[in-house]
């Protein structure tokens, strides 16, 4: 069996998770990790290369998984590398996904490649379950709750704030609203009122705490309009008390099959490692991207566009026999 040859661009938490997931996939092999850092600075047994070598090796890579940040890296890397590779990314700035899709779609179509965007669990698996539950239960309301857990994207955004040396961010869902839904009650829901955001940050020397806090709580797409609590702590406290990257959440559809009968559809995740799980979804989507490209498809795709059979390493016959 010819294995799918995978490249990884970026070697932070997500890139390391993709590396582990590729090694677990019997139908894949890792060509290498590509980074803006010097290859000698990366602690890995995998082949490592400078990002400058990437385009020279495009004939050796079936799918390139982009592991950069949604705020700084992917807006440029997604459209750029879609010209040269089949790609997968986990772009997660929800409001910007339509515009990002259009840019990547044009590049991928021009280059003749497939690019799966916004792969992960939200956007990604949560998006798919919102679609399925609303298709099945057209009368009702859909609620998405994130956490409790540490958000990679939000933490990274805080660390970009001037005056912040290091930081983590936790998203906490409203237990009161969850209880009301489970009791069959309708609720007034917005994502901003259904969650609290907690930030634990280490300040740079001489940074103004009040100014830093205002920059954080007013950050568009991340904290503005949310109840956000900012706590400044020492690096020692951060390292001691805030290790690991747990996360999770749930999608709930409170629907009605007739005027008197209610159905509750719930999809839930509880993750010890947010980046490792996101990476695992990306790797499954890389398999699908490769197969779609083999069928002659081009352009940007999302989780909505992928037939589930393309995600699995098993054959359609095996899936019918074992899972259907």
Protein Blocks (a to p, Z undefined) as FASTA:
>chain_A
ZZdddddedjafklmmmmmmmmmpmkbccfbdcdfbdfklpccfbdcddfklmmmmmmmp
fbdcdfbdfklmmmmmmmmmmmmoccddddfbfklmmmmmmmmmmmmmmnopacdehiaj
bgcjkmmmmmmmmmmmmgccddddedjdddfklmmmmmmpghiabdcddddddfklmmmm
mnopacdddfklmpccdddddddehiafklmmmmmmmpghklgopacddddddfklmmmm
mgcjdddddddddddfbfklccddddddddfblklmmmmmmmmmmmmmmmmmmnopacjd
dfklpcfklmpmbdfklmmmmmZZ
